[in-house]
């Protein structure tokens, strides 16, 4: 995370757009959960997104993945990057605010640094990274509230579930680097979502029964948004931003998403966060800035003699 690539106006615009789309996904998922069980809410997300991406793969004539090894890699990726975190976070959103879910989701970057340091020799934990990780976890603890860690209730369990989802995302990132390097991004996303659909459809049928199609328009609209816009389209936009801006700049997304989710949760659902949540987000943001390194470099240049 030491890339210093500058952002063009176009890259900035697409980065902000991606952050806004993902920020809106938290509200849309919460709206869907008013009418759809957790497992079906998650299954709708990966199933319809997979269909949309398959159509694009076939339209572009991309070579289809073959062989048990690559589909095994997709299966693990679908479990770590979709099935586990999507389910944990959707359940968590039943009991905590949309904005708080988005704040805790930003811990993905913190876990990602730690997991990569354990797995890859070239991702060692430097002093700067250790400081950023420490501040990030302090921010998470502040947002949750230390008192929540001393009791077990639905609210504290929901916050821990969201954090467990972010840890799963971090393992997914390292798995993708280790097993999917060289696979076209669109093919990787399609294979991952196909594998997670294959896992979730039978699980949802067994645990939640057949899906209901008699849903209110608001639920179908929410499902369409988070499946097609915040998953299928967002993956395509993500890889465009990655190519233009570099991996380091994608950390900015983790800072832009929570404000979008907080505003939408407040305006649409009347949610209110405690001051500790905003304080925690500030500490987490500082930790992410230290991990990124550019703010420190800028300060060094600014005050160098």
PALOZA-137119 format. One record per residue (C-alpha): residue number from 1; residue in one letter; chain; x, y, z. Coordinates in steps of 0.2 Angstrom, whole numbers. Last residue first. Example, Ala and Ser with C-alpha at 12.3 -4.5 7.8 and 13.67 -1.06 7.14 Angstrom:
2
+-----+----+----+-------+-------+-------+
|   i | aa | ch |     u |     v |     w |
+-----+----+----+-------+-------+-------+
|   2 |  s |  A |    68 |    -5 |    36 |
|   1 |  a |  A |    62 |   -22 |    39 |
+-----+----+----+-------+-------+-------+
This chain:
305
+-----+----+----+-------+-------+-------+
|   i | aa | ch |     u |     v |     w |
+-----+----+----+-------+-------+-------+
| 305 |  x |  A |    69 |   111 |    28 |
| 304 |  x |  A |    55 |    98 |    27 |
| 303 |  x |  A |    39 |   104 |    34 |
| 302 |  x |  A |    28 |   102 |    18 |
| 301 |  x |  A |    38 |    87 |    11 |
| 300 |  x |  A |    36 |    77 |    28 |
| 299 |  x |  A |    18 |    82 |    29 |
| 298 |  x |  A |    15 |    75 |    11 |
| 297 |  x |  A |    24 |    59 |    15 |
| 296 |  x |  A |    14 |    57 |    31 |
| 295 |  x |  A |    -2 |    60 |    21 |
| 294 |  x |  A |     4 |    48 |     7 |
| 293 |  x |  A |     7 |    33 |    19 |
| 292 |  x |  A |    -8 |    22 |    15 |
| 291 |  x |  A |    -7 |    14 |    31 |
| 290 |  x |  A |    -6 |    30 |    40 |
| 289 |  x |  A |   -22 |    36 |    31 |
| 288 |  x |  A |   -31 |    20 |    36 |
| 287 |  x |  A |   -26 |    23 |    54 |
| 286 |  x |  A |   -33 |    41 |    53 |
| 285 |  x |  A |   -49 |    35 |    45 |
| 284 |  x |  A |   -51 |    22 |    59 |
| 283 |  x |  A |   -48 |    36 |    72 |
| 282 |  x |  A |   -61 |    47 |    64 |
| 281 |  x |  A |   -73 |    32 |    62 |
| 280 |  x |  A |   -72 |    28 |    80 |
| 279 |  x |  A |   -76 |    46 |    85 |
| 278 |  x |  A |   -91 |    46 |    73 |
| 277 |  x |  A |   -97 |    30 |    81 |
| 276 |  x |  A |   -94 |    37 |    99 |
| 275 |  x |  A |  -106 |    51 |    95 |
| 274 |  x |  A |  -120 |    39 |    95 |
| 273 |  x |  A |  -128 |    35 |    78 |
| 272 |  x |  A |  -145 |    40 |    73 |
| 271 |  x |  A |  -156 |    31 |    61 |
| 270 |  x |  A |  -171 |    40 |    53 |
| 269 |  x |  A |  -174 |    27 |    40 |
| 268 |  x |  A |  -172 |    37 |    24 |
| 267 |  x |  A |  -163 |    52 |    29 |
| 266 |  x |  A |  -152 |    45 |    43 |
| 265 |  x |  A |  -148 |    29 |    34 |
| 264 |  x |  A |  -144 |    38 |    18 |
| 263 |  x |  A |  -133 |    50 |    27 |
| 262 |  x |  A |  -124 |    37 |    37 |
| 261 |  x |  A |  -122 |    26 |    21 |
| 260 |  x |  A |  -114 |    40 |    11 |
| 259 |  x |  A |  -103 |    45 |    26 |
| 258 |  x |  A |   -97 |    27 |    28 |
| 257 |  x |  A |   -92 |    24 |     9 |
| 256 |  x |  A |   -80 |    38 |     7 |
| 255 |  x |  A |   -66 |    32 |    19 |
| 254 |  x |  A |   -66 |    14 |    13 |
| 253 |  x |  A |   -66 |    20 |    -5 |
| 252 |  x |  A |   -50 |    30 |    -1 |
| 251 |  x |  A |   -41 |    14 |     1 |
| 250 |  x |  A |   -43 |    11 |   -17 |
| 249 |  x |  A |   -29 |    23 |   -20 |
| 248 |  x |  A |   -16 |    11 |   -14 |
| 247 |  x |  A |   -22 |    -2 |   -27 |
| 246 |  x |  A |   -19 |     8 |   -42 |
| 245 |  x |  A |   -28 |    23 |   -49 |
| 244 |  x |  A |   -33 |    19 |   -67 |
| 243 |  x |  A |   -32 |     0 |   -67 |
| 242 |  x |  A |   -40 |    -1 |   -50 |
| 241 |  x |  A |   -53 |    11 |   -55 |
| 240 |  x |  A |   -58 |     1 |   -70 |
| 239 |  x |  A |   -57 |   -15 |   -59 |
| 238 |  x |  A |   -69 |    -7 |   -46 |
| 237 |  x |  A |   -81 |    -1 |   -60 |
| 236 |  x |  A |   -83 |   -19 |   -66 |
| 235 |  x |  A |   -86 |   -25 |   -49 |
| 234 |  x |  A |   -98 |   -11 |   -45 |
| 233 |  x |  A |  -109 |   -15 |   -60 |
| 232 |  x |  A |  -112 |   -33 |   -54 |
| 231 |  x |  A |  -112 |   -30 |   -35 |
| 230 |  x |  A |  -119 |   -13 |   -31 |
| 229 |  x |  A |  -128 |   -10 |   -47 |
| 228 |  x |  A |  -135 |   -27 |   -52 |
| 227 |  x |  A |  -137 |   -36 |   -35 |
| 226 |  x |  A |  -138 |   -21 |   -23 |
| 225 |  x |  A |  -150 |   -11 |   -34 |
| 224 |  x |  A |  -161 |   -24 |   -40 |
| 223 |  x |  A |  -163 |   -31 |   -23 |
| 222 |  x |  A |  -168 |   -14 |   -16 |
| 221 |  x |  A |  -180 |   -11 |   -31 |
| 220 |  x |  A |  -188 |   -29 |   -27 |
| 219 |  x |  A |  -190 |   -24 |    -9 |
| 218 |  x |  A |  -197 |    -7 |   -12 |
| 217 |  x |  A |  -210 |   -15 |   -25 |
| 216 |  x |  A |  -217 |   -26 |   -11 |
| 215 |  x |  A |  -213 |   -45 |   -12 |
| 214 |  x |  A |  -224 |   -58 |   -19 |
| 213 |  x |  A |  -210 |   -68 |   -27 |
| 212 |  x |  A |  -207 |   -78 |   -11 |
| 211 |  x |  A |  -192 |   -89 |   -11 |
| 210 |  x |  A |  -194 |  -108 |    -6 |
| 209 |  x |  A |  -189 |  -113 |    11 |
| 208 |  x |  A |  -178 |  -103 |    23 |
| 207 |  x |  A |  -166 |  -116 |    29 |
| 206 |  x |  A |  -166 |  -129 |    16 |
| 205 |  x |  A |  -170 |  -118 |     1 |
| 204 |  x |  A |  -157 |  -105 |     7 |
| 203 |  x |  A |  -144 |  -118 |     8 |
| 202 |  x |  A |  -148 |  -125 |    -9 |
| 201 |  x |  A |  -146 |  -107 |   -17 |
| 200 |  x |  A |  -131 |  -102 |    -6 |
| 199 |  x |  A |  -117 |  -113 |   -11 |
| 198 |  x |  A |  -121 |  -113 |   -30 |
| 197 |  x |  A |  -124 |   -95 |   -29 |
| 196 |  x |  A |  -106 |   -93 |   -21 |
| 195 |  x |  A |   -99 |  -102 |   -35 |
| 194 |  x |  A |  -107 |   -92 |   -49 |
| 193 |  x |  A |  -102 |   -76 |   -40 |
| 192 |  x |  A |   -84 |   -81 |   -39 |
| 191 |  x |  A |   -84 |   -87 |   -57 |
| 190 |  x |  A |   -91 |   -71 |   -63 |
| 189 |  x |  A |   -79 |   -60 |   -53 |
| 188 |  x |  A |   -64 |   -70 |   -59 |
| 187 |  x |  A |   -70 |   -70 |   -77 |
| 186 |  x |  A |   -72 |   -51 |   -76 |
| 185 |  x |  A |   -55 |   -49 |   -68 |
| 184 |  x |  A |   -46 |   -59 |   -81 |
| 183 |  x |  A |   -36 |   -73 |   -72 |
| 182 |  x |  A |   -18 |   -69 |   -71 |
| 181 |  x |  A |   -17 |   -70 |   -52 |
| 180 |  x |  A |   -32 |   -80 |   -46 |
| 179 |  x |  A |   -24 |   -92 |   -33 |
| 178 |  x |  A |   -12 |   -82 |   -22 |
| 177 |  x |  A |   -18 |   -65 |   -25 |
| 176 |  x |  A |   -36 |   -70 |   -24 |
| 175 |  x |  A |   -33 |   -80 |    -8 |
| 174 |  x |  A |   -25 |   -64 |     0 |
| 173 |  x |  A |   -40 |   -54 |    -4 |
| 172 |  x |  A |   -52 |   -67 |     2 |
| 171 |  x |  A |   -44 |   -68 |    18 |
| 170 |  x |  A |   -47 |   -50 |    21 |
| 169 |  x |  A |   -65 |   -51 |    16 |
| 168 |  x |  A |   -67 |   -65 |    29 |
| 167 |  x |  A |   -60 |   -53 |    42 |
| 166 |  x |  A |   -73 |   -40 |    36 |
| 165 |  x |  A |   -87 |   -53 |    39 |
| 164 |  x |  A |   -81 |   -56 |    56 |
| 163 |  x |  A |   -82 |   -38 |    60 |
| 162 |  x |  A |  -100 |   -38 |    54 |
| 161 |  x |  A |  -104 |   -53 |    65 |
| 160 |  x |  A |   -95 |   -44 |    80 |
| 159 |  x |  A |  -107 |   -29 |    78 |
| 158 |  x |  A |  -122 |   -41 |    77 |
| 157 |  x |  A |  -116 |   -50 |    93 |
| 156 |  x |  A |  -115 |   -33 |   102 |
| 155 |  x |  A |  -133 |   -28 |    96 |
| 154 |  x |  A |  -140 |   -45 |   100 |
| 153 |  x |  A |  -133 |   -46 |   117 |
| 152 |  x |  A |  -117 |   -52 |   125 |
| 151 |  x |  A |  -109 |   -40 |   138 |
| 150 |  x |  A |   -91 |   -34 |   141 |
| 149 |  x |  A |   -87 |   -30 |   123 |
| 148 |  x |  A |  -102 |   -19 |   121 |
| 147 |  x |  A |   -95 |    -8 |   135 |
| 146 |  x |  A |   -80 |    -4 |   125 |
| 145 |  x |  A |   -91 |     5 |   112 |
| 144 |  x |  A |   -93 |    -2 |    95 |
| 143 |  x |  A |   -86 |    14 |    87 |
| 142 |  x |  A |   -72 |    15 |   100 |
| 141 |  x |  A |   -67 |    -3 |    97 |
| 140 |  x |  A |   -66 |     0 |    78 |
| 139 |  x |  A |   -56 |    16 |    80 |
| 138 |  x |  A |   -44 |     8 |    92 |
| 137 |  x |  A |   -43 |    -6 |    79 |
| 136 |  x |  A |   -38 |     7 |    66 |
| 135 |  x |  A |   -26 |    15 |    77 |
| 134 |  x |  A |   -16 |    -1 |    80 |
| 133 |  x |  A |   -17 |    -6 |    61 |
| 132 |  x |  A |   -10 |    11 |    56 |
| 131 |  x |  A |     4 |    10 |    69 |
| 130 |  x |  A |     8 |    -8 |    63 |
| 129 |  x |  A |     8 |    -2 |    45 |
| 128 |  x |  A |    21 |    12 |    49 |
| 127 |  x |  A |    32 |     1 |    59 |
| 126 |  x |  A |    32 |   -12 |    45 |
| 125 |  x |  A |    21 |   -27 |    44 |
| 124 |  x |  A |    29 |   -38 |    30 |
| 123 |  x |  A |    19 |   -39 |    14 |
| 122 |  x |  A |    34 |   -45 |     3 |
| 121 |  x |  A |    34 |   -62 |    12 |
| 120 |  x |  A |    16 |   -65 |     9 |
| 119 |  x |  A |     4 |   -75 |    21 |
| 118 |  x |  A |     5 |   -67 |    38 |
| 117 |  x |  A |     8 |   -49 |    32 |
| 116 |  x |  A |    -6 |   -51 |    20 |
| 115 |  x |  A |   -18 |   -56 |    34 |
| 114 |  x |  A |   -13 |   -41 |    44 |
| 113 |  x |  A |   -14 |   -29 |    30 |
| 112 |  x |  A |   -31 |   -35 |    25 |
| 111 |  x |  A |   -38 |   -35 |    43 |
| 110 |  x |  A |   -35 |   -16 |    43 |
| 109 |  x |  A |   -42 |   -14 |    25 |
| 108 |  x |  A |   -58 |   -24 |    30 |
| 107 |  x |  A |   -60 |   -12 |    45 |
| 106 |  x |  A |   -70 |    -1 |    34 |
| 105 |  x |  A |   -85 |   -13 |    36 |
| 104 |  x |  A |   -86 |    -7 |    54 |
| 103 |  x |  A |   -90 |    11 |    48 |
| 102 |  x |  A |  -103 |     4 |    35 |
| 101 |  x |  A |  -112 |    -7 |    48 |
| 100 |  x |  A |  -112 |     9 |    59 |
|  99 |  x |  A |  -121 |    19 |    45 |
|  98 |  x |  A |  -134 |     6 |    42 |
|  97 |  x |  A |  -138 |     4 |    61 |
|  96 |  x |  A |  -137 |   -11 |    71 |
|  95 |  x |  A |  -149 |   -26 |    74 |
|  94 |  x |  A |  -155 |   -32 |    57 |
|  93 |  x |  A |  -139 |   -26 |    49 |
|  92 |  x |  A |  -129 |   -39 |    58 |
|  91 |  x |  A |  -139 |   -53 |    49 |
|  90 |  x |  A |  -135 |   -44 |    32 |
|  89 |  x |  A |  -117 |   -42 |    38 |
|  88 |  x |  A |  -114 |   -61 |    42 |
|  87 |  x |  A |  -123 |   -67 |    27 |
|  86 |  x |  A |  -113 |   -55 |    15 |
|  85 |  x |  A |   -97 |   -59 |    24 |
|  84 |  x |  A |   -99 |   -78 |    23 |
|  83 |  x |  A |  -106 |   -81 |     6 |
|  82 |  x |  A |   -98 |   -67 |    -4 |
|  81 |  x |  A |   -79 |   -65 |    -2 |
|  80 |  x |  A |   -74 |   -80 |     8 |
|  79 |  x |  A |   -86 |   -93 |     1 |
|  78 |  x |  A |   -86 |   -86 |   -17 |
|  77 |  x |  A |   -67 |   -86 |   -16 |
|  76 |  x |  A |   -66 |  -104 |   -10 |
|  75 |  x |  A |   -78 |  -109 |   -24 |
|  74 |  x |  A |   -68 |   -99 |   -37 |
|  73 |  x |  A |   -52 |  -107 |   -32 |
|  72 |  x |  A |   -60 |  -124 |   -33 |
|  71 |  x |  A |   -67 |  -119 |   -50 |
|  70 |  x |  A |   -49 |  -115 |   -55 |
|  69 |  x |  A |   -42 |  -131 |   -49 |
|  68 |  x |  A |   -56 |  -142 |   -57 |
|  67 |  x |  A |   -53 |  -137 |   -74 |
|  66 |  x |  A |   -60 |  -124 |   -86 |
|  65 |  x |  A |   -64 |  -106 |   -86 |
|  64 |  x |  A |   -73 |   -99 |  -101 |
|  63 |  x |  A |   -63 |   -89 |  -114 |
|  62 |  x |  A |   -71 |   -71 |  -116 |
|  61 |  x |  A |   -82 |   -69 |  -130 |
|  60 |  x |  A |   -87 |   -51 |  -125 |
|  59 |  x |  A |  -106 |   -55 |  -125 |
|  58 |  x |  A |  -103 |   -72 |  -116 |
|  57 |  x |  A |   -93 |   -63 |  -102 |
|  56 |  x |  A |  -106 |   -49 |  -101 |
|  55 |  x |  A |  -121 |   -61 |  -100 |
|  54 |  x |  A |  -111 |   -71 |   -87 |
|  53 |  x |  A |  -109 |   -55 |   -77 |
|  52 |  x |  A |  -128 |   -51 |   -77 |
|  51 |  x |  A |  -132 |   -69 |   -72 |
|  50 |  x |  A |  -119 |   -69 |   -58 |
|  49 |  x |  A |  -126 |   -52 |   -51 |
|  48 |  x |  A |  -144 |   -60 |   -51 |
|  47 |  x |  A |  -137 |   -75 |   -41 |
|  46 |  x |  A |  -125 |   -66 |   -29 |
|  45 |  x |  A |  -137 |   -53 |   -22 |
|  44 |  x |  A |  -153 |   -64 |   -23 |
|  43 |  x |  A |  -144 |   -76 |   -12 |
|  42 |  x |  A |  -139 |   -63 |     1 |
|  41 |  x |  A |  -157 |   -58 |     3 |
|  40 |  x |  A |  -163 |   -76 |     2 |
|  39 |  x |  A |  -151 |   -80 |    17 |
|  38 |  x |  A |  -157 |   -66 |    27 |
|  37 |  x |  A |  -175 |   -68 |    25 |
|  36 |  x |  A |  -184 |   -56 |    14 |
|  35 |  x |  A |  -197 |   -42 |    17 |
|  34 |  x |  A |  -189 |   -30 |    30 |
|  33 |  x |  A |  -172 |   -37 |    25 |
|  32 |  x |  A |  -174 |   -29 |     7 |
|  31 |  x |  A |  -174 |   -12 |    15 |
|  30 |  x |  A |  -158 |   -16 |    25 |
|  29 |  x |  A |  -149 |   -22 |     9 |
|  28 |  x |  A |  -154 |    -6 |     0 |
|  27 |  x |  A |  -147 |     5 |    14 |
|  26 |  x |  A |  -130 |    -4 |    15 |
|  25 |  x |  A |  -129 |    -4 |    -4 |
|  24 |  x |  A |  -130 |    15 |    -5 |
|  23 |  x |  A |  -112 |    17 |     1 |
|  22 |  x |  A |  -107 |     4 |   -12 |
|  21 |  x |  A |  -114 |    15 |   -26 |
|  20 |  x |  A |  -108 |    31 |   -18 |
|  19 |  x |  A |   -90 |    24 |   -16 |
|  18 |  x |  A |   -90 |    18 |   -34 |
|  17 |  x |  A |   -96 |    35 |   -40 |
|  16 |  x |  A |   -82 |    44 |   -29 |
|  15 |  x |  A |   -69 |    32 |   -37 |
|  14 |  x |  A |   -76 |    35 |   -54 |
|  13 |  x |  A |   -75 |    54 |   -53 |
|  12 |  x |  A |   -58 |    53 |   -45 |
|  11 |  x |  A |   -51 |    42 |   -59 |
|  10 |  x |  A |   -59 |    54 |   -72 |
|   9 |  x |  A |   -51 |    69 |   -63 |
|   8 |  x |  A |   -34 |    60 |   -63 |
|   7 |  x |  A |   -28 |    53 |   -47 |
|   6 |  x |  A |    -9 |    53 |   -43 |
|   5 |  x |  A |     0 |    36 |   -41 |
|   4 |  x |  A |     9 |    36 |   -24 |
|   3 |  x |  A |     8 |    17 |   -22 |
|   2 |  x |  A |    14 |    12 |    -4 |
|   1 |  x |  A |     0 |     0 |     0 |
+-----+----+----+-------+-------+-------+
